[in-house]
Amino acid sequence: MIKYLILFIHLVGLSFYQLIFGDVSVSQNLPSTFNTGEEVVVEVVVKKDGVGGFAKVQQTLPEGFLAEVIDAKGATFSFKDNIVKFIWMALPSENEFKVSYKLKTLDNIEGNFSIAGKFSFIDENERKNIEIPPSSVTISKVEMVAEESVEEVIEEPIAKIIEEEPVIEEEIVTPTIEETVAENKSVEINCVRNIKKNNDDNNYEVTVKISQTNLEGFAKIVETIPSGFSAEAIETKGGVFSFKENEAKILWMAAPTDKEFEISYKIIANSAIEKTYTINGAFSYLDNDITQKFLLNSTEFKYTKSIQEEEVVAEVIEPTTESESIEEPEIEESTPIIEEQDPIIEETYSSKQDETTTSKITSTPQPETGISYKVQVGAGHQKVSANYFAVKYNLTDKVATESHQGWIKYVVGSYSDYKSARDKRNTVRSNVKTAFVTAYNQGARITVQEALMISNQKWYK
């Protein structure tokens, strides 16, 4: 009986595993047998009731296995070091969805293997994991004499591609010069804003049309809304919408791939008076791991309590190369805690204190390259004396200054990895309780989350 059952499973060619975790379940579907070098499809089905926000599917593949995304359902897909990852900033709205990818092996792989994984998500501010039970697969080698000489030629390049590239190609070939240039093309962005008054006399619809070339990865649009108005999402194209402190934001873990797409939101007059208002904004994106932004021209609209429709179209201006941070989630080990607000320096502190201490406040250091981290110990609108932190906080570290968003900010140290900066922050907090880690890309301030994603580093609590 058991023998026939096993035979039936092999004929069907699929193994189905399911694990229930409260209102969340995860299933894995993949063939139980296939030939070496053959391409098959792996599906991961997620059923979730009322779960949203950050999440991740992760599976570890055996050595010599390759993966290429088919359907990521809005997630960011990666394949590196034999690990398949789907990361969502916000899970799909459907209670049941599936992601899929192509799976194949190198031509010298054969035998019995196991594929496991887990689904991680945030529930009531806690990170929870659902383990996907291992699926057994058998890889059979098929002798193909006519192809042996080709295999000998391309075996070494394949190994190199696997080591360097997260995604495989349909056919593994040596890239041409034209293909290499195409891969390094810069991102091109064009945005137009339109404001239209709805029939409701206190309700306006704002639409931003975005045209793009080579856009991928993280992106964000931030619109500054006039005081007296609130904002609500209409169409986000898979992004996460938020409205706080007069800023309407839409954030994508993976930007839309459409060459042209539109996002929209509505602004509602709460305490606004009848006059002309202005909306400003910017579209931020990653271009070769450097954050850039495209500034939208200011758009004016006149608020009145009449029902007459008004429409204003924003003119396009050229994008700038000014750096700006893109906020990104970090779910690699646990959800990162947002750092404290800038500690404010007492501006009235006397500069006549003892200046024989070892602490010195220096000028801003030379421009930096790559990702770096520092520890901020204070901020103010006026420069303080050189011995301020030594006298007030008994801090003996060398303190540097930098200008940021209208503030003079004071930092210590400079580290290429986040863990070292975290350790320094913990040490400094014995003197300055509000010290926290700051991050930089090419010397420009970005969020710690963005720096971690760009440098592929892990977050440490």
Number of C-alpha atoms within 10 A of each C-alpha: 6 7 7 9 10 10 12 11 13 14 12 10 15 17 17 13 15 15 14 13 13 8 10 18 18 23 18 25 18 20 20 21 19 18 17 21 20 15 15 16 16 19 16 20 17 20 17 20 14 11 20 18 15 19 24 23 24 20 20 18 20 16 13 15 18 25 27 20 21 14 14 17 17 22 25 20 24 19 22 16 15 19 18 22 22 21 27 25 24 22 22 18 14 13 14 14 14 16 19 20 18 17 19 21 21 17 18 12 18 18 11 12 15 14 16 16 21 17 22 21 26 18 14 7 8 9 15 14 14 17 18 23 18 14 19 15 19 16 19 16 16 13 10 7 8 8 9 11 9 10 14 9 10 13 14 10 13 16 12 10 16 19 12 10 13 18 17 18 11 9 6 12 11 11 9 9 9 8 10 10 10 11 10 11 12 13 15 13 20 18 24 18 24 17 23 17 24 16 12 13 16 18 20 24 19 22 19 20 14 17 16 17 15 15 21 18 17 23 24 23 24 20 18 18 21 16 15 13 17 20 24 15 19 14 15 18 17 22 22 17 20 14 17 11 9 15 18 21 22 23 25 28 24 21 21 21 13 13 12 14 15 17 19 19 19 20 21 17 20 12 10 15 13 11 9 10 16 12 18 18 21 21 24 24 27 23 19 12 16 17 22 23 23 22 22 25 19 17 18 17 18 14 19 17 13 11 12 11 12 14 15 15 18 18 13 15 14 12 18 11 12 13 19 20 24 24 18 20 21 22 21 17 12 17 18 15 10 9 12 11 11 17 18 14 20 14 12 8 12 10 12 9 15 11 15 11 16 13 19 20 21 14 11 14 10 7 8 13 11 15 23 25 27 24 24 25 28 23 24 18 14 13 16 20 15 22 24 26 25 23 16 12 16 16 22 16 16 16 26 19 20 14 13 11 6 8 17 17 25 27 25 22 17 17 17 15 18 24 16 16 23 21 14 20 24 17 13 22 15 13 17 20 15 18 25 25 22 22 27 22 24 15 17 20 18 22 17 27 21 23 27 20 17 16 16 10 15 17 20 15 11
